[in-house]
Amino acid sequence: MPNDRVTPVTARIALRCACLLVAWAAVTACTPGDDTAATANPPTDPAATMNPADLKDVTASYRCDQGHRIDIVRDKVARVALADGRVVKIEAIQDSTPRTFMDNGLTFTLSPQGATLDDETGHTLACTPAPKP
């Protein structure tokens, strides 16, 4: 019978096509979901998230490279608003020369040469005075 030879070949082709169709369906079903990081709003001005009582006690403010902001509160705490939206408070080191704030892996130094923000991995960013909030 001539159809006996065609049937096994046709069955193998149909099986391959079915496998490819299932694989294609599985891959296309794996589309990425909502990526909240990609659609998240950029961080707001750090002053907007600051406690209103602290705003009146800001004695100096600085803007650092890469979009970080630092507000000195009551000359005792540096409120570091990182560009990614995180806010870290670091304490002043008593009687430090030059004036230094340190905690949570961050060091903010005010020296005659300028202000710098350092992290525990060795990155140093230059900071310049900014208007107070």
Sequence and secondary structure as in RCSB ss.txt:
>XXXX:A:sequence
MPNDRVTPVTARIALRCACLLVAWAAVTACTPGDDTAATANPPTDPAATMNPADLKDVTASYRCDQGHRIDIVRD
KVARVALADGRVVKIEAIQDSTPRTFMDNGLTFTLSPQGATLDDETGHTLACTPAPKP
>XXXX:A:secstr
 HHHHHHHHHHHHHHHHHHHHHHHHHHHHT     HHHHS     GGGGS HHHHTTEEEEEEEGGGEEEEEETT
TEEEEE TTS EEEEEE TT SSEEEEETTEEEEEETTEEEEEETTS EEEEEEE   
